[in-house]
Amino acid sequence: MRETETPTNAKRDRAAGLPRPPRDETARLGKEVYERDIRRLVEASHHGEVVAIDVESGSYALGKNAIAASESLRRHYPDAQIWLMRVGHRTLYRFGGGSIRKGRPVRGVARDASPGIFPCGIRKPTRGSV
């Protein structure tokens, strides 16, 4: 975890009662910090763990879940503006899909399913059947 001694402008603004930036700005900053500074350090050895990123300082903490990672980061940065990501995945949580590691199949997709049947067994509607 990286330490910073001086508060950022955003932390001073919050102390003065000014609002936090919008969520989409937090998301953009979090993804940018992850790609630029963190990904290369954690992806090989921490696949599947959750990383909590303070978007203001660039500091981060890892945990087995979102709560553990967030609590670890907040112990050092109580006012952190946190963005969460799962290492090696596109999203923190998912409905189907899978890892972005190359060579791994996407879960839930049958390789030999016929074109008229979805992987869950529901038949695709045909013309005139509606």
Backbone atoms as SQL, in Angstrom:
CREATE TABLE atoms (id INTEGER PRIMARY KEY, chain TEXT, resi INTEGER, resn TEXT, atom TEXT, x REAL, y REAL, z REAL);
INSERT INTO atoms VALUES
  (1, 'A', 1, 'MET', 'N', 0.834, -1.168, 0.000),
  (2, 'A', 1, 'MET', 'CA', 0.000, 0.000, 0.000),
  (3, 'A', 1, 'MET', 'C', 0.882, 1.235, 0.000),
  (4, 'A', 2, 'ARG', 'N', 0.559, 2.196, -0.846),
  (5, 'A', 2, 'ARG', 'CA', 1.349, 3.411, -0.911),
  (6, 'A', 2, 'ARG', 'C', 0.832, 4.412, 0.102),
  (7, 'A', 3, 'GLU', 'N', 1.731, 5.119, 0.714),
  (8, 'A', 3, 'GLU', 'CA', 1.373, 6.129, 1.703),
  (9, 'A', 3, 'GLU', 'C', 1.588, 7.513, 1.099),
  (10, 'A', 4, 'THR', 'N', 0.690, 8.424, 1.399),
  (11, 'A', 4, 'THR', 'CA', 0.895, 9.813, 1.010),
  (12, 'A', 4, 'THR', 'C', 0.742, 10.663, 2.258),
  (13, 'A', 5, 'GLU', 'N', 1.575, 11.648, 2.404),
  (14, 'A', 5, 'GLU', 'CA', 1.584, 12.462, 3.609),
  (15, 'A', 5, 'GLU', 'C', 0.703, 13.699, 3.485),
  (16, 'A', 6, 'THR', 'N', 0.590, 14.251, 2.294),
  (17, 'A', 6, 'THR', 'CA', -0.167, 15.484, 2.144),
  (18, 'A', 6, 'THR', 'C', -1.558, 15.191, 1.629),
  (19, 'A', 7, 'PRO', 'N', -2.582, 15.847, 2.183),
  (20, 'A', 7, 'PRO', 'CA', -3.933, 15.622, 1.683),
  (21, 'A', 7, 'PRO', 'C', -4.103, 16.205, 0.289),
  (22, 'A', 8, 'THR', 'N', -4.911, 15.554, -0.505),
  (23, 'A', 8, 'THR', 'CA', -5.164, 16.053, -1.856),
  (24, 'A', 8, 'THR', 'C', -6.185, 17.176, -1.786),
  (25, 'A', 9, 'ASN', 'N', -6.347, 17.878, -2.887),
  (26, 'A', 9, 'ASN', 'CA', -7.334, 18.956, -2.952),
  (27, 'A', 9, 'ASN', 'C', -8.729, 18.429, -2.668),
  (28, 'A', 10, 'ALA', 'N', -9.046, 17.235, -3.165),
  (29, 'A', 10, 'ALA', 'CA', -10.376, 16.668, -2.960),
  (30, 'A', 10, 'ALA', 'C', -10.638, 16.410, -1.478),
  (31, 'A', 11, 'LYS', 'N', -9.636, 15.943, -0.736),
  (32, 'A', 11, 'LYS', 'CA', -9.817, 15.700, 0.702),
  (33, 'A', 11, 'LYS', 'C', -10.002, 17.022, 1.446),
  (34, 'A', 12, 'ARG', 'N', -9.265, 18.050, 1.060),
  (35, 'A', 12, 'ARG', 'CA', -9.454, 19.362, 1.688),
  (36, 'A', 12, 'ARG', 'C', -10.839, 19.910, 1.373),
  (37, 'A', 13, 'ASP', 'N', -11.310, 19.687, 0.141),
  (38, 'A', 13, 'ASP', 'CA', -12.640, 20.158, -0.237),
  (39, 'A', 13, 'ASP', 'C', -13.720, 19.482, 0.599),
  (40, 'A', 14, 'ARG', 'N', -13.591, 18.175, 0.831),
  (41, 'A', 14, 'ARG', 'CA', -14.570, 17.451, 1.648),
  (42, 'A', 14, 'ARG', 'C', -14.551, 17.946, 3.080),
  (43, 'A', 15, 'ALA', 'N', -13.351, 18.227, 3.599),
  (44, 'A', 15, 'ALA', 'CA', -13.237, 18.742, 4.962),
  (45, 'A', 15, 'ALA', 'C', -13.938, 20.091, 5.074),
  (46, 'A', 16, 'ALA', 'N', -13.976, 20.838, 3.992),
  (47, 'A', 16, 'ALA', 'CA', -14.654, 22.134, 3.976),
  (48, 'A', 16, 'ALA', 'C', -16.144, 21.993, 3.701),
  (49, 'A', 17, 'GLY', 'N', -16.633, 20.749, 3.536),
  (50, 'A', 17, 'GLY', 'CA', -18.065, 20.529, 3.322),
  (51, 'A', 17, 'GLY', 'C', -18.482, 20.505, 1.864),
  (52, 'A', 18, 'LEU', 'N', -17.544, 20.508, 0.940),
  (53, 'A', 18, 'LEU', 'CA', -17.881, 20.465, -0.477),
  (54, 'A', 18, 'LEU', 'C', -18.186, 19.025, -0.889),
  (55, 'A', 19, 'PRO', 'N', -19.060, 18.818, -1.877),
  (56, 'A', 19, 'PRO', 'CA', -19.462, 17.457, -2.262),
  (57, 'A', 19, 'PRO', 'C', -18.348, 16.687, -2.974),
  (58, 'A', 20, 'ARG', 'N', -18.509, 15.349, -2.967),
  (59, 'A', 20, 'ARG', 'CA', -17.598, 14.465, -3.696),
  (60, 'A', 20, 'ARG', 'C', -17.914, 14.542, -5.186),
  (61, 'A', 21, 'PRO', 'N', -16.958, 14.145, -6.032),
  (62, 'A', 21, 'PRO', 'CA', -17.239, 14.128, -7.473),
  (63, 'A', 21, 'PRO', 'C', -18.287, 13.068, -7.823),
  (64, 'A', 22, 'PRO', 'N', -18.919, 13.181, -8.978),
  (65, 'A', 22, 'PRO', 'CA', -19.948, 12.211, -9.382),
  (66, 'A', 22, 'PRO', 'C', -19.380, 10.793, -9.500),
  (67, 'A', 23, 'ARG', 'N', -20.280, 9.814, -9.441),
  (68, 'A', 23, 'ARG', 'CA', -19.875, 8.402, -9.499),
  (69, 'A', 23, 'ARG', 'C', -19.152, 8.048, -10.786),
  (70, 'A', 24, 'ASP', 'N', -19.612, 8.595, -11.903),
  (71, 'A', 24, 'ASP', 'CA', -18.954, 8.246, -13.165),
  (72, 'A', 24, 'ASP', 'C', -17.512, 8.752, -13.201),
  (73, 'A', 25, 'GLU', 'N', -17.252, 9.871, -12.531),
  (74, 'A', 25, 'GLU', 'CA', -15.885, 10.385, -12.446),
  (75, 'A', 25, 'GLU', 'C', -15.038, 9.481, -11.540),
  (76, 'A', 26, 'THR', 'N', -15.628, 9.001, -10.445),
  (77, 'A', 26, 'THR', 'CA', -14.936, 8.064, -9.562),
  (78, 'A', 26, 'THR', 'C', -14.604, 6.788, -10.317),
  (79, 'A', 27, 'ALA', 'N', -15.560, 6.280, -11.103),
  (80, 'A', 27, 'ALA', 'CA', -15.343, 5.067, -11.891),
  (81, 'A', 27, 'ALA', 'C', -14.211, 5.267, -12.894),
  (82, 'A', 28, 'ARG', 'N', -14.228, 6.385, -13.587),
  (83, 'A', 28, 'ARG', 'CA', -13.186, 6.669, -14.580),
  (84, 'A', 28, 'ARG', 'C', -11.815, 6.729, -13.923),
  (85, 'A', 29, 'LEU', 'N', -11.721, 7.445, -12.798),
  (86, 'A', 29, 'LEU', 'CA', -10.444, 7.565, -12.096),
  (87, 'A', 29, 'LEU', 'C', -9.975, 6.216, -11.556),
  (88, 'A', 30, 'GLY', 'N', -10.903, 5.431, -10.989),
  (89, 'A', 30, 'GLY', 'CA', -10.552, 4.124, -10.440),
  (90, 'A', 30, 'GLY', 'C', -10.002, 3.197, -11.500),
  (91, 'A', 31, 'LYS', 'N', -10.662, 3.137, -12.642),
  (92, 'A', 31, 'LYS', 'CA', -10.192, 2.282, -13.738),
  (93, 'A', 31, 'LYS', 'C', -8.842, 2.762, -14.268),
  (94, 'A', 32, 'GLU', 'N', -8.691, 4.065, -14.356),
  (95, 'A', 32, 'GLU', 'CA', -7.439, 4.638, -14.853),
  (96, 'A', 32, 'GLU', 'C', -6.270, 4.303, -13.917),
  (97, 'A', 33, 'VAL', 'N', -6.471, 4.473, -12.608),
  (98, 'A', 33, 'VAL', 'CA', -5.421, 4.162, -11.630),
  (99, 'A', 33, 'VAL', 'C', -5.091, 2.670, -11.672),
  (100, 'A', 34, 'TYR', 'N', -6.122, 1.817, -11.765),
  (101, 'A', 34, 'TYR', 'CA', -5.893, 0.373, -11.808),
  (102, 'A', 34, 'TYR', 'C', -5.048, -0.010, -13.017),
  (103, 'A', 35, 'GLU', 'N', -5.437, 0.463, -14.184),
  (104, 'A', 35, 'GLU', 'CA', -4.717, 0.107, -15.415),
  (105, 'A', 35, 'GLU', 'C', -3.300, 0.664, -15.422),
  (106, 'A', 36, 'ARG', 'N', -3.126, 1.883, -14.949),
  (107, 'A', 36, 'ARG', 'CA', -1.832, 2.553, -15.019),
  (108, 'A', 36, 'ARG', 'C', -0.846, 2.069, -13.947),
  (109, 'A', 37, 'ASP', 'N', -1.317, 1.879, -12.707),
  (110, 'A', 37, 'ASP', 'CA', -0.403, 1.648, -11.593),
  (111, 'A', 37, 'ASP', 'C', -0.501, 0.280, -10.917),
  (112, 'A', 38, 'ILE', 'N', -1.667, -0.339, -10.919),
  (113, 'A', 38, 'ILE', 'CA', -1.892, -1.487, -10.041),
  (114, 'A', 38, 'ILE', 'C', -1.923, -2.817, -10.779),
  (115, 'A', 39, 'ARG', 'N', -2.526, -2.858, -11.932),
  (116, 'A', 39, 'ARG', 'CA', -2.766, -4.119, -12.644),
  (117, 'A', 39, 'ARG', 'C', -1.505, -4.977, -12.791),
  (118, 'A', 40, 'ARG', 'N', -0.437, -4.402, -13.256),
  (119, 'A', 40, 'ARG', 'CA', 0.792, -5.162, -13.494),
  (120, 'A', 40, 'ARG', 'C', 1.389, -5.712, -12.198),
  (121, 'A', 41, 'LEU', 'N', 1.069, -5.104, -11.065),
  (122, 'A', 41, 'LEU', 'CA', 1.601, -5.552, -9.777),
  (123, 'A', 41, 'LEU', 'C', 0.816, -6.703, -9.163),
  (124, 'A', 42, 'VAL', 'N', -0.497, -6.778, -9.460),
  (125, 'A', 42, 'VAL', 'CA', -1.343, -7.735, -8.738),
  (126, 'A', 42, 'VAL', 'C', -1.929, -8.853, -9.589),
  (127, 'A', 43, 'GLU', 'N', -2.007, -8.686, -10.885),
  (128, 'A', 43, 'GLU', 'CA', -2.768, -9.631, -11.697),
  (129, 'A', 43, 'GLU', 'C', -2.208, -11.049, -11.696),
  (130, 'A', 44, 'ALA', 'N', -0.917, -11.227, -11.678),
  (131, 'A', 44, 'ALA', 'CA', -0.342, -12.566, -11.737),
  (132, 'A', 44, 'ALA', 'C', -0.519, -13.350, -10.444),
  (133, 'A', 45, 'SER', 'N', -0.424, -12.689, -9.304),
  (134, 'A', 45, 'SER', 'CA', -0.429, -13.420, -8.035),
  (135, 'A', 45, 'SER', 'C', -1.688, -13.246, -7.200),
  (136, 'A', 46, 'HIS', 'N', -2.612, -12.388, -7.586),
  (137, 'A', 46, 'HIS', 'CA', -3.810, -12.135, -6.777),
  (138, 'A', 46, 'HIS', 'C', -5.095, -12.278, -7.593),
  (139, 'A', 47, 'HIS', 'N', -5.087, -13.137, -8.611),
  (140, 'A', 47, 'HIS', 'CA', -6.253, -13.315, -9.477),
  (141, 'A', 47, 'HIS', 'C', -7.491, -13.696, -8.659),
  (142, 'A', 48, 'GLY', 'N', -8.577, -12.982, -8.882),
  (143, 'A', 48, 'GLY', 'CA', -9.841, -13.262, -8.209),
  (144, 'A', 48, 'GLY', 'C', -10.046, -12.499, -6.918),
  (145, 'A', 49, 'GLU', 'N', -8.999, -11.894, -6.362),
  (146, 'A', 49, 'GLU', 'CA', -9.148, -11.101, -5.152),
  (147, 'A', 49, 'GLU', 'C', -9.729, -9.734, -5.515),
  (148, 'A', 50, 'VAL', 'N', -10.219, -9.030, -4.509),
  (149, 'A', 50, 'VAL', 'CA', -10.797, -7.704, -4.714),
  (150, 'A', 50, 'VAL', 'C', -9.755, -6.654, -4.349),
  (151, 'A', 51, 'VAL', 'N', -9.635, -5.641, -5.193),
  (152, 'A', 51, 'VAL', 'CA', -8.741, -4.517, -4.911),
  (153, 'A', 51, 'VAL', 'C', -9.600, -3.282, -4.656),
  (154, 'A', 52, 'ALA', 'N', -9.347, -2.607, -3.532),
  (155, 'A', 52, 'ALA', 'CA', -10.005, -1.345, -3.191),
  (156, 'A', 52, 'ALA', 'C', -9.000, -0.240, -3.478),
  (157, 'A', 53, 'ILE', 'N', -9.411, 0.733, -4.281),
  (158, 'A', 53, 'ILE', 'CA', -8.506, 1.798, -4.716),
  (159, 'A', 53, 'ILE', 'C', -9.029, 3.135, -4.208),
  (160, 'A', 54, 'ASP', 'N', -8.165, 3.909, -3.552),
  (161, 'A', 54, 'ASP', 'CA', -8.492, 5.290, -3.208),
  (162, 'A', 54, 'ASP', 'C', -8.178, 6.112, -4.443),
  (163, 'A', 55, 'VAL', 'N', -9.207, 6.611, -5.120),
  (164, 'A', 55, 'VAL', 'CA', -8.995, 7.291, -6.402),
  (165, 'A', 55, 'VAL', 'C', -8.292, 8.630, -6.235),
  (166, 'A', 56, 'GLU', 'N', -8.258, 9.154, -5.025),
  (167, 'A', 56, 'GLU', 'CA', -7.602, 10.441, -4.810),
  (168, 'A', 56, 'GLU', 'C', -6.100, 10.300, -4.625),
  (169, 'A', 57, 'SER', 'N', -5.664, 9.260, -3.908),
  (170, 'A', 57, 'SER', 'CA', -4.240, 9.109, -3.632),
  (171, 'A', 57, 'SER', 'C', -3.572, 8.035, -4.487),
  (172, 'A', 58, 'GLY', 'N', -4.373, 7.121, -5.074),
  (173, 'A', 58, 'GLY', 'CA', -3.814, 6.016, -5.838),
  (174, 'A', 58, 'GLY', 'C', -3.426, 4.837, -4.968),
  (175, 'A', 59, 'SER', 'N', -3.663, 4.915, -3.660),
  (176, 'A', 59, 'SER', 'CA', -3.350, 3.815, -2.752),
  (177, 'A', 59, 'SER', 'C', -4.375, 2.707, -2.929),
  (178, 'A', 60, 'TYR', 'N', -3.986, 1.477, -2.569),
  (179, 'A', 60, 'TYR', 'CA', -4.899, 0.358, -2.744),
  (180, 'A', 60, 'TYR', 'C', -4.663, -0.688, -1.663),
  (181, 'A', 61, 'ALA', 'N', -5.667, -1.560, -1.500),
  (182, 'A', 61, 'ALA', 'CA', -5.570, -2.692, -0.589),
  (183, 'A', 61, 'ALA', 'C', -6.274, -3.871, -1.237),
  (184, 'A', 62, 'LEU', 'N', -5.793, -5.073, -0.952),
  (185, 'A', 62, 'LEU', 'CA', -6.379, -6.300, -1.486),
  (186, 'A', 62, 'LEU', 'C', -7.105, -7.041, -0.380),
  (187, 'A', 63, 'GLY', 'N', -8.155, -7.777, -0.771),
  (188, 'A', 63, 'GLY', 'CA', -8.889, -8.597, 0.180),
  (189, 'A', 63, 'GLY', 'C', -9.612, -9.711, -0.535),
  (190, 'A', 64, 'LYS', 'N', -10.113, -10.684, 0.247),
  (191, 'A', 64, 'LYS', 'CA', -10.854, -11.802, -0.343),
  (192, 'A', 64, 'LYS', 'C', -12.219, -11.370, -0.843),
  (193, 'A', 65, 'ASN', 'N', -12.758, -10.281, -0.278),
  (194, 'A', 65, 'ASN', 'CA', -14.055, -9.750, -0.724),
  (195, 'A', 65, 'ASN', 'C', -14.028, -8.229, -0.616),
  (196, 'A', 66, 'ALA', 'N', -15.124, -7.601, -1.041),
  (197, 'A', 66, 'ALA', 'CA', -15.182, -6.136, -1.079),
  (198, 'A', 66, 'ALA', 'C', -15.079, -5.521, 0.309),
  (199, 'A', 67, 'ILE', 'N', -15.705, -6.148, 1.286),
  (200, 'A', 67, 'ILE', 'CA', -15.683, -5.598, 2.642),
  (201, 'A', 67, 'ILE', 'C', -14.271, -5.640, 3.221),
  (202, 'A', 68, 'ALA', 'N', -13.590, -6.777, 3.084),
  (203, 'A', 68, 'ALA', 'CA', -12.233, -6.909, 3.621),
  (204, 'A', 68, 'ALA', 'C', -11.279, -5.908, 2.971),
  (205, 'A', 69, 'ALA', 'N', -11.363, -5.756, 1.650),
  (206, 'A', 69, 'ALA', 'CA', -10.480, -4.823, 0.941),
  (207, 'A', 69, 'ALA', 'C', -10.777, -3.380, 1.353),
  (208, 'A', 70, 'SER', 'N', -12.062, -3.031, 1.451),
  (209, 'A', 70, 'SER', 'CA', -12.444, -1.665, 1.825),
  (210, 'A', 70, 'SER', 'C', -12.009, -1.337, 3.246),
  (211, 'A', 71, 'GLU', 'N', -12.235, -2.270, 4.175),
  (212, 'A', 71, 'GLU', 'CA', -11.849, -2.029, 5.563),
  (213, 'A', 71, 'GLU', 'C', -10.343, -1.869, 5.701),
  (214, 'A', 72, 'SER', 'N', -9.593, -2.667, 4.973),
  (215, 'A', 72, 'SER', 'CA', -8.140, -2.567, 5.015),
  (216, 'A', 72, 'SER', 'C', -7.672, -1.195, 4.519),
  (217, 'A', 73, 'LEU', 'N', -8.259, -0.710, 3.440),
  (218, 'A', 73, 'LEU', 'CA', -7.892, 0.599, 2.905),
  (219, 'A', 73, 'LEU', 'C', -8.325, 1.715, 3.853),
  (220, 'A', 74, 'ARG', 'N', -9.515, 1.604, 4.432),
  (221, 'A', 74, 'ARG', 'CA', -10.018, 2.655, 5.339),
  (222, 'A', 74, 'ARG', 'C', -9.228, 2.744, 6.640),
  (223, 'A', 75, 'ARG', 'N', -8.561, 1.655, 7.054),
  (224, 'A', 75, 'ARG', 'CA', -7.713, 1.741, 8.251),
  (225, 'A', 75, 'ARG', 'C', -6.589, 2.753, 8.042),
  (226, 'A', 76, 'HIS', 'N', -6.077, 2.847, 6.828),
  (227, 'A', 76, 'HIS', 'CA', -4.987, 3.774, 6.523),
  (228, 'A', 76, 'HIS', 'C', -5.487, 5.106, 5.965),
  (229, 'A', 77, 'TYR', 'N', -6.629, 5.069, 5.294),
  (230, 'A', 77, 'TYR', 'CA', -7.194, 6.264, 4.664),
  (231, 'A', 77, 'TYR', 'C', -8.683, 6.347, 5.018),
  (232, 'A', 78, 'PRO', 'N', -9.014, 6.873, 6.193),
  (233, 'A', 78, 'PRO', 'CA', -10.419, 6.894, 6.634),
  (234, 'A', 78, 'PRO', 'C', -11.365, 7.655, 5.696),
  (235, 'A', 79, 'ASP', 'N', -10.861, 8.645, 4.981),
  (236, 'A', 79, 'ASP', 'CA', -11.703, 9.442, 4.075),
  (237, 'A', 79, 'ASP', 'C', -11.566, 9.017, 2.622),
  (238, 'A', 80, 'ALA', 'N', -11.072, 7.810, 2.390),
  (239, 'A', 80, 'ALA', 'CA', -10.825, 7.356, 1.021),
  (240, 'A', 80, 'ALA', 'C', -12.095, 7.325, 0.193),
  (241, 'A', 81, 'GLN', 'N', -11.963, 7.740, -1.048),
  (242, 'A', 81, 'GLN', 'CA', -13.034, 7.596, -2.019),
  (243, 'A', 81, 'GLN', 'C', -12.696, 6.330, -2.792),
  (244, 'A', 82, 'ILE', 'N', -13.442, 5.249, -2.503),
  (245, 'A', 82, 'ILE', 'CA', -13.039, 3.911, -2.926),
  (246, 'A', 82, 'ILE', 'C', -13.723, 3.473, -4.217),
  (247, 'A', 83, 'TRP', 'N', -12.908, 2.870, -5.088),
  (248, 'A', 83, 'TRP', 'CA', -13.384, 2.175, -6.282),
  (249, 'A', 83, 'TRP', 'C', -12.936, 0.729, -6.133),
  (250, 'A', 84, 'LEU', 'N', -13.860, -0.220, -6.341),
  (251, 'A', 84, 'LEU', 'CA', -13.568, -1.638, -6.169),
  (252, 'A', 84, 'LEU', 'C', -13.510, -2.356, -7.512),
  (253, 'A', 85, 'MET', 'N', -12.560, -3.287, -7.636),
  (254, 'A', 85, 'MET', 'CA', -12.449, -4.126, -8.822),
  (255, 'A', 85, 'MET', 'C', -12.019, -5.517, -8.388),
  (256, 'A', 86, 'ARG', 'N', -12.369, -6.521, -9.182),
  (257, 'A', 86, 'ARG', 'CA', -11.875, -7.882, -8.948),
  (258, 'A', 86, 'ARG', 'C', -10.702, -8.101, -9.901),
  (259, 'A', 87, 'VAL', 'N', -9.564, -8.499, -9.344),
  (260, 'A', 87, 'VAL', 'CA', -8.334, -8.674, -10.124),
  (261, 'A', 87, 'VAL', 'C', -8.543, -9.751, -11.186),
  (262, 'A', 88, 'GLY', 'N', -8.275, -9.397, -12.440),
  (263, 'A', 88, 'GLY', 'CA', -8.382, -10.330, -13.548),
  (264, 'A', 88, 'GLY', 'C', -9.779, -10.461, -14.127),
  (265, 'A', 89, 'HIS', 'N', -10.711, -9.636, -13.690),
  (266, 'A', 89, 'HIS', 'CA', -12.088, -9.675, -14.181),
  (267, 'A', 89, 'HIS', 'C', -12.501, -8.287, -14.639),
  (268, 'A', 90, 'ARG', 'N', -13.528, -8.238, -15.469),
  (269, 'A', 90, 'ARG', 'CA', -14.020, -6.948, -15.965),
  (270, 'A', 90, 'ARG', 'C', -14.869, -6.222, -14.926),
  (271, 'A', 91, 'THR', 'N', -15.518, -6.976, -14.055),
  (272, 'A', 91, 'THR', 'CA', -16.427, -6.389, -13.072),
  (273, 'A', 91, 'THR', 'C', -16.167, -6.985, -11.697),
  (274, 'A', 92, 'LEU', 'N', -16.730, -6.348, -10.674),
  (275, 'A', 92, 'LEU', 'CA', -16.603, -6.858, -9.310),
  (276, 'A', 92, 'LEU', 'C', -17.488, -8.072, -9.117),
  (277, 'A', 93, 'TYR', 'N', -18.729, -7.996, -9.550),
  (278, 'A', 93, 'TYR', 'CA', -19.681, -9.100, -9.472),
  (279, 'A', 93, 'TYR', 'C', -20.195, -9.389, -10.873),
  (280, 'A', 94, 'ARG', 'N', -20.762, -10.581, -11.080),
  (281, 'A', 94, 'ARG', 'CA', -21.196, -10.941, -12.425),
  (282, 'A', 94, 'ARG', 'C', -22.420, -11.847, -12.393),
  (283, 'A', 95, 'PHE', 'N', -23.118, -11.870, -13.494),
  (284, 'A', 95, 'PHE', 'CA', -24.176, -12.834, -13.779),
  (285, 'A', 95, 'PHE', 'C', -23.676, -13.620, -14.980),
  (286, 'A', 96, 'GLY', 'N', -23.143, -14.811, -14.779),
  (287, 'A', 96, 'GLY', 'CA', -22.553, -15.561, -15.881),
  (288, 'A', 96, 'GLY', 'C', -21.236, -14.950, -16.281),
  (289, 'A', 97, 'GLY', 'N', -20.741, -15.295, -17.447),
  (290, 'A', 97, 'GLY', 'CA', -19.455, -14.772, -17.891),
  (291, 'A', 97, 'GLY', 'C', -18.323, -15.411, -17.132),
  (292, 'A', 98, 'GLY', 'N', -17.170, -14.827, -17.150),
  (293, 'A', 98, 'GLY', 'CA', -16.036, -15.413, -16.460),
  (294, 'A', 98, 'GLY', 'C', -14.823, -14.535, -16.501),
  (295, 'A', 99, 'SER', 'N', -13.686, -15.133, -16.234),
  (296, 'A', 99, 'SER', 'CA', -12.410, -14.450, -16.164),
  (297, 'A', 99, 'SER', 'C', -12.010, -13.925, -17.539),
  (298, 'A', 100, 'ILE', 'N', -11.158, -12.902, -17.541),
  (299, 'A', 100, 'ILE', 'CA', -10.661, -12.391, -18.814),
  (300, 'A', 100, 'ILE', 'C', -9.314, -13.000, -19.161),
  (301, 'A', 101, 'ARG', 'N', -8.883, -13.999, -18.386),
  (302, 'A', 101, 'ARG', 'CA', -7.654, -14.707, -18.733),
  (303, 'A', 101, 'ARG', 'C', -7.863, -15.418, -20.056),
  (304, 'A', 102, 'LYS', 'N', -6.859, -15.400, -20.890),
  (305, 'A', 102, 'LYS', 'CA', -6.973, -16.022, -22.208),
  (306, 'A', 102, 'LYS', 'C', -6.986, -17.535, -22.080),
  (307, 'A', 103, 'GLY', 'N', -7.770, -18.172, -22.944),
  (308, 'A', 103, 'GLY', 'CA', -7.794, -19.615, -22.995),
  (309, 'A', 103, 'GLY', 'C', -8.804, -20.264, -22.063),
  (310, 'A', 104, 'ARG', 'N', -9.518, -19.474, -21.274),
  (311, 'A', 104, 'ARG', 'CA', -10.518, -20.053, -20.388),
  (312, 'A', 104, 'ARG', 'C', -11.899, -19.882, -21.011),
  (313, 'A', 105, 'PRO', 'N', -12.699, -20.948, -21.043),
  (314, 'A', 105, 'PRO', 'CA', -14.039, -20.822, -21.610),
  (315, 'A', 105, 'PRO', 'C', -14.943, -20.011, -20.698),
  (316, 'A', 106, 'VAL', 'N', -15.939, -19.401, -21.284),
  (317, 'A', 106, 'VAL', 'CA', -16.934, -18.667, -20.518),
  (318, 'A', 106, 'VAL', 'C', -17.901, -19.669, -19.926),
  (319, 'A', 107, 'ARG', 'N', -18.118, -19.581, -18.616),
  (320, 'A', 107, 'ARG', 'CA', -19.017, -20.523, -17.952),
  (321, 'A', 107, 'ARG', 'C', -20.443, -20.341, -18.432),
  (322, 'A', 108, 'GLY', 'N', -21.193, -21.426, -18.469),
  (323, 'A', 108, 'GLY', 'CA', -22.607, -21.355, -18.785),
  (324, 'A', 108, 'GLY', 'C', -22.920, -21.411, -20.265),
  (325, 'A', 109, 'VAL', 'N', -21.929, -21.454, -21.114),
  (326, 'A', 109, 'VAL', 'CA', -22.165, -21.512, -22.547),
  (327, 'A', 109, 'VAL', 'C', -21.795, -22.910, -23.036),
  (328, 'A', 110, 'ALA', 'N', -22.788, -23.620, -23.503),
  (329, 'A', 110, 'ALA', 'CA', -22.553, -24.977, -23.989),
  (330, 'A', 110, 'ALA', 'C', -21.858, -24.911, -25.340),
  (331, 'A', 111, 'ARG', 'N', -20.804, -25.656, -25.491),
  (332, 'A', 111, 'ARG', 'CA', -20.047, -25.630, -26.748),
  (333, 'A', 111, 'ARG', 'C', -20.781, -26.349, -27.870),
  (334, 'A', 112, 'ASP', 'N', -21.582, -27.377, -27.517),
  (335, 'A', 112, 'ASP', 'CA', -22.215, -28.178, -28.553),
  (336, 'A', 112, 'ASP', 'C', -23.731, -27.970, -28.607),
  (337, 'A', 113, 'ALA', 'N', -24.228, -26.879, -28.070),
  (338, 'A', 113, 'ALA', 'CA', -25.666, -26.630, -28.101),
  (339, 'A', 113, 'ALA', 'C', -26.113, -26.352, -29.530),
  (340, 'A', 114, 'SER', 'N', -27.297, -26.823, -29.853),
  (341, 'A', 114, 'SER', 'CA', -27.807, -26.570, -31.199),
  (342, 'A', 114, 'SER', 'C', -28.181, -25.102, -31.325),
  (343, 'A', 115, 'PRO', 'N', -28.183, -24.560, -32.551),
  (344, 'A', 115, 'PRO', 'CA', -28.421, -23.128, -32.724),
  (345, 'A', 115, 'PRO', 'C', -29.804, -22.671, -32.285),
  (346, 'A', 116, 'GLY', 'N', -30.767, -23.551, -32.201),
  (347, 'A', 116, 'GLY', 'CA', -32.120, -23.145, -31.809),
  (348, 'A', 116, 'GLY', 'C', -32.380, -23.219, -30.321),
  (349, 'A', 117, 'ILE', 'N', -31.395, -23.650, -29.535),
  (350, 'A', 117, 'ILE', 'CA', -31.596, -23.790, -28.094),
  (351, 'A', 117, 'ILE', 'C', -30.533, -22.997, -27.362),
  (352, 'A', 118, 'PHE', 'N', -30.975, -22.151, -26.431),
  (353, 'A', 118, 'PHE', 'CA', -30.044, -21.394, -25.607),
  (354, 'A', 118, 'PHE', 'C', -29.401, -22.344, -24.601),
  (355, 'A', 119, 'PRO', 'N', -28.232, -21.990, -24.027),
  (356, 'A', 119, 'PRO', 'CA', -27.553, -22.870, -23.083),
  (357, 'A', 119, 'PRO', 'C', -28.407, -23.279, -21.883),
  (358, 'A', 120, 'CYS', 'N', -29.372, -22.467, -21.500),
  (359, 'A', 120, 'CYS', 'CA', -30.201, -22.811, -20.346),
  (360, 'A', 120, 'CYS', 'C', -31.346, -23.749, -20.730),
  (361, 'A', 121, 'GLY', 'N', -31.462, -24.130, -22.002),
  (362, 'A', 121, 'GLY', 'CA', -32.479, -25.074, -22.432),
  (363, 'A', 121, 'GLY', 'C', -33.734, -24.433, -22.990),
  (364, 'A', 122, 'ILE', 'N', -33.816, -23.111, -23.008),
  (365, 'A', 122, 'ILE', 'CA', -34.992, -22.427, -23.541),
  (366, 'A', 122, 'ILE', 'C', -34.872, -22.386, -25.056),
  (367, 'A', 123, 'ARG', 'N', -35.954, -22.735, -25.715),
  (368, 'A', 123, 'ARG', 'CA', -35.929, -22.723, -27.181),
  (369, 'A', 123, 'ARG', 'C', -36.076, -21.308, -27.709),
  (370, 'A', 124, 'LYS', 'N', -35.341, -21.028, -28.752),
  (371, 'A', 124, 'LYS', 'CA', -35.388, -19.747, -29.422),
  (372, 'A', 124, 'LYS', 'C', -36.699, -19.675, -30.224),
  (373, 'A', 125, 'PRO', 'N', -37.447, -18.549, -30.097),
  (374, 'A', 125, 'PRO', 'CA', -38.697, -18.461, -30.844),
  (375, 'A', 125, 'PRO', 'C', -38.460, -18.452, -32.348),
  (376, 'A', 126, 'THR', 'N', -39.345, -19.068, -33.074),
  (377, 'A', 126, 'THR', 'CA', -39.263, -19.094, -34.531),
  (378, 'A', 126, 'THR', 'C', -40.388, -18.238, -35.089),
  (379, 'A', 127, 'ARG', 'N', -40.292, -17.897, -36.360),
  (380, 'A', 127, 'ARG', 'CA', -41.350, -17.071, -36.983),
  (381, 'A', 127, 'ARG', 'C', -42.672, -17.811, -36.929),
  (382, 'A', 128, 'GLY', 'N', -43.687, -17.100, -36.569),
  (383, 'A', 128, 'GLY', 'CA', -45.031, -17.675, -36.544),
  (384, 'A', 128, 'GLY', 'C', -45.360, -18.409, -35.250),
  (385, 'A', 129, 'SER', 'N', -44.396, -18.557, -34.342),
  (386, 'A', 129, 'SER', 'CA', -44.684, -19.265, -33.089),
  (387, 'A', 129, 'SER', 'C', -45.135, -18.314, -31.990),
  (388, 'A', 130, 'VAL', 'N', -45.160, -17.019, -32.283),
  (389, 'A', 130, 'VAL', 'CA', -45.546, -16.046, -31.263),
  (390, 'A', 130, 'VAL', 'C', -47.006, -15.729, -31.335);
